[in-house]
Amino acid sequence: MNYLMMIAIAFPIIWGACLPLLHYKEADRSSRNKYALTGTLITSALVLLNVFTFKSNAGFQLIQLTDKMSIVFDVDALSCVFLCLIAILWPLAVLYAWEYMHHEGKENKFFSFYLMTYGIVIGLACSANLITFYLLYECLTFATIPLVMHAMNRRAIKAGRKYFMYSIAGAATAFVGIMFLVNYGTSLDFIYGGTLDLVKIGSQQNLILFGYILTFFGFGVKAAVFPFHGWLPSAGVAPTPVTALLHAVAVVKAGVFAIMRVTYYSFGAAFLSGTWAQSIVLSFACFTIVFGSVCAWKQQHLKKRFAYSTISNLSYILLGVGMMNAQGLCAGLAHMLIHGIMKICLFFCVGVVMEKTHREYVPEIEGMGRVMPITFGCFTIGSLSLSGIPLFAGFISKAALGTAAVSSGLPLGLAGLCALLISAVLTAAYTFEIVIKAFFPSKGFNTRHLREFKDPSWQMKTPLIVLSVLMILIGLHGTELMNLLSKIAMNLM
């Protein structure tokens, strides 16, 4: 890794930290917004430049802590998948926040932490070993707490405390699991196939598997694995640009990315495959898929409905990871990317409705599609994709997950397929209920009282349209994407 990626990590952190020092006033909203977007675009350009020019095993050591522990950054093919996701979505989120945050206030603070979080997530993606990853994983918690608690009312403070307690407990549990790798591994570096020393392990296989389970559930807190999912719906009190990134990119994807790393690059899929640890991972993934979908179907609050949807879809990714083979990892990577695009679009649409109409519940959106056609048109595309309808992006990753589940030959693989099918039906139910209410109100419904509402300005519409186009393009050209991810999953890049 060269110095350019270190600049990409440091730049948004410094740029964001400097924002409050500029003392932007209310009349300077335009200047501050441009400052935030400029910093984000420069960062994304640096990230994408590094993605397309990366050379593996060219790491940059920042600090040597002990013989086995050091702070090192590097880029590999798996990093590039995560980096592409955040580099594309973060500028769209900042642009969306231009208009949305006007009514929320405290915009200097918001954009400052928003930018710094970007740098931390880049550092997470580029961590070359578990210690570096763990350090930035903890930093991510502290950087996002002010965003969750932005409103500083009772609900926001309660949600922030809950998020903090869950995150710290999960990180502590994961750290205990990491200690097993310190004692029984050759290093803490991320190396495809794992770093366990089988001679040291000897007859202690079950002990090491227990260490993996601790790590899985520790990092699984941010991945919202049942029963550690409770913080995610509560975090919906945050402004929509925050919840969109929490539920689509930054926090939850850091959790599933961590589990990918420890499964395939630390403990090793070959060591874990066929063990009771694999059975536990698959069992909890299957249960969480169905549980999250049922809760989303029953939930009437718009944000909470899609928060539970996120809980379900994160375990789609973990189901793929839990197959402990390249095909499963490929499917998990595909859903990590595609779910990020689908879910941030849906949350943005919900945010438009809540910001422009102050309506938060499903029954209240009846007829809204007639007066906000672009918003609900993009919501419909997101719903088609999330439901796994062919020709849309979600179908690509869900088909890959189903294929991986069947080809695994595992009884729990077939259970995973059943969970996916149940979830698909429920997803169609809870997304298209909204679409139908918005575009096809009940007989005799009077739309005159909705005339005051309309689609938002270009600042909020542009991200919706871009994300909708991406979902269609991926749905039509999914073969190329899957071929690329397959090579990454087999460590051929």
N, C-alpha and C positions, 0 to 999 in steps of 0.2 A: 504494500500500500504506500502511496506517495503522500507528500505533504498536502496535496490538493484536497484529499478527503479529510485531513485534520482541520483544514480551513472550513470545509463544509460543516463539520461538527461544531467548531468554535464560533463561526460567524453568526449564526442565528442566536446563540446564547448571548454573545456580546451585544449584538444589534438590539435584541429584546431588552437586555439589562440597561442599555443606554436610553431607551425610549422615555422612561419617566424623567430622566434628567433634562429632557428637552422642554418640559413644562408646556405641553400643548394645551390650549384652552378650548372651550366649547366651539368658539368661532374658527378654530384651527382643525376641525374634524377632517376636512379634506386632506390637509397636509399630513396629519397623523396616519390616516388610512393609506395614503400613498407611501409613506415611510414603511408601514407594516407590510404592504404588498410588495414593495421593492425588495425589502429584505428577504421575503419568502421566495420571490422569483429568482433572485440571485442564488439563494441556497439550493433551490430545485435545479437550477442550471448546473451548479457545481456537482450535485449528486448524480444527475443524469450523465454528465461528462465522465465522472468516475465509473459509473455503471458500464458505459460503452467502451471504456479503455482499461478496465480493471485487469490486474495481474495477480493471481493468487500467490500466497506464500511470500508476499512482499510487505509483511507487517511492520507497524511502527510501534516500538516499545516506548511508552511514556515514563513509567516508573517501575523499578524492580523492588517488590516488597519483601519477598523471601525467595529461597531457592525454587519453590514451586509456584509462587504467586507473583504475578506482575500485571500491570495495566498495559494491555497491548490491543491495538486496533488493526484490523485487516478486512479485506473484502473477498468473499468467495461467491460462488454462483447463488447459494441460498440467500446471502445478504442482498444480492441484486434484486431478487423478487420483492423483498420487503421494501427496499429502497425505491424501486419503481412505484410501488403503491403509494408511499407517502409523498414522493416528489410530485406525483400527479394530483393527489387529492388535497394537499395542504394549501396550495395557492387558491384552489376553488373555494375552500372553506374560509380563507381570509377575505376573499372577494364577497362571499355571501354575508360575512360578518359586518361588512361596511354598513349595510342598511339595517341588518337585524339588531346590532348592538346600540343603535341610536337611542332606542327606548329603554335599554338596560342600564346605561350610565357606566361610570368608572371604566371608560374605554382605554385609558392609558394603562391601567393595571391589567386589564384583560389582554390587550395585544402584546404587552410585555411578556406575560407568562405563556401566551400562545406561541410566541416566537421561540422562547427558551425551551419549551417542550419539544418543538420541532428539532432543535439541535440534540436534545437528549435522546429522542427516538432514533435519529440518525446514528448516534453513538452506540445505541443498543444493537442496531442492525449490523454495525461494523465491529462489534466486540469479537476479539479473536479467542477469548477464553472465558471460562465461567466466572472468574473473579471480576473481570472487567464488566461483563454482562450484569452480574449481581449488583455491582456498585451503581451502575446507571439505572438498573431496575428500581432501586431504592430512590434514586434521584427523581425518577419519573413520578413516583408517588407524591413526593414533596412539591414537585412543580405543578402537578394537576390539582392538588387540594384547593389552592386559591381559586381555580377555575370552577370547581364544583361548588364552592362556597361563595361564588361571586355576589349573589344578592345579599348575603350576610343577614338574612332573616332566620327565624327559628327553624324552618324546614331545611334551608340550605346548610345551616350549621350542623343540624342533626345528620343530614346526608353526608357532609364532609367528615364528621367524626366516624360514622359507620364505615365509609370508604377507607379511612385511615386505619381503623382497627383491623378490618379484614385484610388490608394490604400488608400491614406490618406482621400480623400473625402468619399470613401466607409466606412472606419473605423469610421469616424466622424458621418456619418448617422446611422450606427449600434449602436454607443454609445448612441445616442438619444433614440433609441428603447429600449436599455438596461435600461434606466432610468424609463421607464414605468414598468419594472419588479421590480425595486427597490421600487417603490411606491405602486405597486399593487400585489406584490408577497410575499410569505412567506419567501423566501430566493432566493439567486442567484445560489444555488447548482443545479447541473444537476440531476434531479429526474425524472424517467420515469413517464409520465403522466402529467408533468408540475408542476409549483409551484405557479400558480395564486391563489389569495385569492378572491373567488367569492363574499364574503360578502363586501369586500372593493370595488370591481368593481361595484356592484349594477347595475345601469342603464348606466354605462360607457362602455358597451361592444364595441361600435364602436370606441371609443378612444383607447382601448387596441388593437383592430384589426389594427388600424392605426399604433400603435407602432410596431406591428409584421411586417407589410409591410415595415416600415423603416428598421427594422433589416434584413429582407429578402433581400432587395435591397442593403443594406450596405454591408453585407457579400457576396451578389450576384455579387459584382464587381470582386472579385477574382474567383468566379464561372463563370465569363464571360457571365452573363445574358444580353441579348439585352435590352437596348441600351448601356450597360456599358462594352462592349466586346472589345473595340478598342485597349486596351493596349496589348492584347494577340498576335495578328499577328505581331505587332511592335516588341515585345520581341524576335522574331525569329532571330534578328541580333546577339543574344548571341551565344556562342559556343554550339554545339549540346548537350553535356552532361548537359548543363544548361537548354536549351529549353526542352529536354526530361523530365527532372525532373519537370520543371515548368508546362508542359502540361500533365504530367501523374501522378505526385505524390505530390510534395511539396505544391505549391501555390494553384493551382486550386482545389485540393482535400481538402485543408484546408478550402476553401470557401464552398464546398458542405457539408463537415463535420460540419461546423459551422451551416449551415441551418438545418441539421438533428438534431443537439443539441437543437437549439432554438425552433424548431417545436415540437419535441417529448419530450424534457426534460426540457423546460422552459415555453413556452406558453401552450403547451399541445395539442395534435392532437384532442382530444375530444372537446376542446373549439373552435378550429379553423374549424373543419369539418362542411361543409354545409354553411359556411359564405361567404360573398363577398371577404374576404381576400383569401380564398381557390381558388375562381374563378380567382382572379388576378394572383396568383402563377401558376395555371395550364395554364392560357392563355399565360403568358409570356414564360413558359416552352415550350408549343406547338409551339409558333411562333419562338423561338430561335432554336428549333430542325430543323425546315424547313429552316430557314434563314441561319444557319451555313452550312447546307448541300448544299444549292444552291450556296453559296459563295465558298465553297470548290470545287464544280464541275466546277465552272467558272475559278478558280484560276490556273495559270500555274506554278507559283513558288512552288517548292516542299515543302519547309518548311511552307509557308503560306497556302498551300492547307491543310496540316494536322493541322495547327493552327485553321483554320475554322472548320475542322472536330472535333477538341477538343471542340470548342464552342458548336457545335451541341450535342455532346455526354455528355457533362456536364449537359445539360438540359434534357437528358434522365434520369439522376439520379434525377434531381429536379422534373421531372414528377412523378417518383415513390414516392418521398418524399411528393409531393403535394396531393397524394391520401389520406393522413391523416389517414392511417390505417396500421396495421402490415404487410399486404401483400405488400403494396406499399413500405414500408420501407425495407422489405426484398429484393424486386427487385432492389431498389436503391442501397442498400449495395452490391448486387451482381455485378451491373454494375460499381460501384466505384472500386471494386477489379479488375474485368476483364478488364475494359477499361484501367486501369493503366498498366496492363501487355501488352495489345495489342498496346497501343499507344507508350509506351516507345520503344517497339521493332521496330515499323514502323519509329519512329524518328531516332533510331540508324541506321537503314538501309539507310535512307535518308542522315544521317551524313556521313556514309561510302562513299556514292557516291560523296557527295560534297567535302569531304576531299581528296579522292583518285583521282578524275577526274576533280574537280573544275567546275562541271556542276550543275546548280541549277534549270533548268526548265524541265518540262515534255517532250517536244519534243527532248531534248538533250540526253535522256537516251535510245534512240532507239538502240537495239542490245546489251545493256549492260548486259543483263542476260546471254549471251553466254560466256562472259569473267569473270563475277562475279556471278557464279551459286549459291554459298552459300548465299551471300547477298540477291540476288533476290529470292532465294528459301524461305528464312525466311520471306522476304517481302510478298511473295505470301501467306504464312500461316497466317501472320498478316492480310492481305487483306481478306482472307476467313473468318477469325474470326470477323473482324470489320464489314463485310457485313452481319453477322448473318447466315452463312451457317451451317446447322446441322453437328454435330460431331466436331465442333470447339467452343472455349470458348464463343465467342460473342453470339452464338445462345442461350445459357443458360440464360444469363441476359436479352436479348431482348425478349425472349419468356415469361420470368417472368414479364417483364414490360407490355407487351401486355395483358397478362392474368389479371394483376392487373387493367389495364385500363378498360377492358371489365367488370370485376366483380364489379367494383366500382358503376356501375349503373348511373354514372354522364354523362350528355351530353358532358362535357369537357373531360371525360374519353374516350369517343368514338372519340372526336377530337384528343386526344393524340394518340390513336391507328392509326388514319389516318396519323398523323404527323410521327409516327414511320415507317409506310409503305412507305411513300414518301421518308423519309430519307434513308431507306434501299435500295431503288432503286438507289438513287443518290450516296450513299456510294459505291455500287457495280460499278457504272459508273466511279467515280473518282479514285477508287483504281485499278480496272482491266484495265483501260486505260493504267496505268503505267506498269502493269504486261504484257499486250499484247505487248506494244511497246518494252519492255525489252527482251522478249523471242521470239517474232515473228515480226521481223523488216519487213518493206515493201519490196516488190519484187525488186530484184536488189541491195539491200542494201549491201555495202561492209564493212565487219567487220575487214578488215586488219588494219585500222587506230585505232582500239580499242585494239590491241594486247598489248599495253603498260600498259593497266589497268588489275588489278587482285583483288581478294578478299583480305581483310586486314589480318594482323597477328592474332594469337590466342587470343590476348588481346581484340580485337574487335569482333572476330568471336564467342568466347565463350558466351558472353551475348546474342548474337542473337540466338544461338542454344538453350541455356537454356530457353529463353523466348518462343521460338517456341514449345519446348517440353511441357512447362507449358500450353500453349494454347490448345494443343492436349489433354493432360491429363485431364484438366478441362472440355473440351468438351465431353470426354468419361465418366467422373465420376462426372458429374454435380449434380446428385441427392444428393450425400452425402454433397456437398457444400451447396446446397439450403436448405436441412434439418437443417443444422447447423445455417445458417443465419436466417431461419424462427424462430428458438428458440430464437435467439438474438433479433429479431424484436418484438417478443411477450414478451420479458423480462423474459424468462424462464431460463436464465443462469446468 
